[in-house]
Amino acid sequence: MTMTRKTITISTSMDAWVKNQVGTGRYGNDSEYFRDLIRHDQEKQEKLEALRAAIDAGRKSGVSDSTMADILRDAQAEAGGEI
């Protein structure tokens, strides 16, 4: 994987936060911490886009003829009866 060097400026309190996160041992250095933040942000955005797409699809599908009892029964069946 090709890496690109970035230079950022953060406040003293943010720097202390990053150092503390690295100090927990979960990250080997500042760069690993920032890469993890970016990965989490990417995952969050992908989930948000999928949710928006599902909402759009639901809106486009129109009004259902199913009753609330039908919807609950179908949801319970899909969830393995755990609703």
C-alpha positions as CSV (number, residue, x, y, z in Angstrom):
1,M,0.0,0.0,0.0
2,T,1.3,3.4,-0.9
3,M,1.4,5.9,1.9
4,T,1.1,9.7,1.7
5,R,2.6,11.9,4.4
6,K,0.2,14.5,5.9
7,T,1.0,17.3,8.2
8,I,-1.7,18.5,10.6
9,T,-2.0,21.1,13.3
10,I,-3.9,20.2,16.5
11,S,-4.4,22.0,19.8
12,T,-2.4,21.2,22.9
13,S,-5.3,19.5,24.5
14,M,-5.9,17.3,21.4
15,D,-2.2,16.4,21.4
16,A,-2.5,15.3,25.0
17,W,-5.5,13.2,24.1
18,V,-3.7,11.5,21.2
19,K,-0.7,10.9,23.4
20,N,-3.0,9.3,26.0
21,Q,-4.6,7.1,23.4
22,V,-1.2,5.9,22.2
23,G,-0.1,5.5,25.8
24,T,-2.9,2.9,26.4
25,G,-0.9,0.6,24.2
26,R,-3.7,0.2,21.7
27,Y,-1.8,2.3,19.1
28,G,1.9,2.2,18.4
29,N,2.1,5.8,17.4
30,D,0.1,8.9,16.5
31,S,-0.3,7.9,12.9
32,E,-1.9,4.6,13.8
33,Y,-4.4,6.5,16.0
34,F,-5.3,8.9,13.2
35,R,-5.6,6.0,10.7
36,D,-8.0,4.2,13.0
37,L,-10.1,7.4,13.4
38,I,-10.3,7.7,9.6
39,R,-11.3,4.0,9.2
40,H,-14.1,4.4,11.8
41,D,-15.3,7.5,10.0
42,Q,-15.3,5.7,6.7
43,E,-17.3,2.8,8.2
44,K,-19.8,5.3,9.8
45,Q,-20.3,7.1,6.4
46,E,-20.8,3.7,4.6
47,K,-23.5,2.7,7.2
48,L,-25.1,6.1,7.0
49,E,-25.2,5.9,3.1
50,A,-26.7,2.4,3.4
51,L,-29.4,3.6,5.8
52,R,-30.3,6.5,3.6
53,A,-30.6,4.2,0.6
54,A,-32.9,1.9,2.6
55,I,-35.0,4.9,3.7
56,D,-35.2,6.1,0.1
57,A,-36.2,2.6,-1.1
58,G,-38.8,2.4,1.6
59,R,-40.3,5.7,0.7
60,K,-40.3,4.8,-3.0
61,S,-42.1,1.4,-2.3
62,G,-45.3,3.2,-1.3
63,V,-47.8,2.5,1.3
64,S,-48.2,-1.1,2.5
65,D,-51.5,-2.9,2.8
66,S,-50.1,-4.9,5.7
67,T,-51.6,-4.5,9.1
68,M,-49.5,-3.8,12.2
69,A,-50.1,-7.4,13.2
70,D,-48.8,-8.6,9.8
71,I,-45.7,-6.4,10.2
72,L,-45.0,-7.6,13.7
73,R,-45.5,-11.3,12.7
74,D,-43.1,-10.8,9.8
75,A,-40.5,-9.0,11.9
76,Q,-40.7,-11.7,14.6
77,A,-40.2,-14.4,11.9
78,E,-37.3,-12.6,10.4
79,A,-35.7,-12.1,13.8
80,G,-36.2,-15.7,14.8
81,G,-39.1,-14.9,17.2
82,E,-37.1,-12.6,19.4
83,I,-39.2,-9.4,19.3
